[in-house]
Amino acid sequence: MSSDLLLIGQSKGKFGGGQRRAFKQTQKKTAEGNKPSFATMVVIGNRNGYIGIGYGKSKETVLSREKATRNAKLNIIKIRRGCGSWQCGCRTPHTIPFSVSGKCGSVVIQLRPAPKGSGLRVAEECRKILALAGINDVWSKTFGQTRTTINLASACFAALKSLGERKLQVENTESLGIIEGVKT
Ligand SMILES: [Zn+2]
């Protein structure tokens, strides 16, 4: 299993800040002053059909990462891969078997099968998720406020989850070369 941090935060500072950071920093105003708090999002996967995503929040950066990692491990799902691209039809599991979409907040993401060699044509943070799931080629389309990385990542995860929810016919399983997660 390997894991990766999603850049959900933003550094503060002059010139508008704006550099992407792994820790999302928020503050609570109290009688004693500002109490900062940190949130992290971790993706975990075996690059072979298993993927999990977790969100953790704490007063310390390291603790929030540990919480997120633990949540990600509890959240692991098995996804289906295959070749659903009509331009390709190679029956190897390099992409997804059919188009799916996922939603979180205002963000909607559509993932479509792509022919071999097209790569992951998705937003940077979604690319991390798909790569850890073991998908090499995908086309995508997003709608809504995709700058909210947390929602974008959750939508992407929801889309991958829905891959496993559809009922499959035996002939489709063969013609699309669908396989489910492989334990490594
Ligand atoms: Zn193919």
Residues whose N, C-alpha, C, O or C-beta is under 5 A from the ligand:
A	BS01	ZN	C83 C88 G89 C90 R91 T92 K116
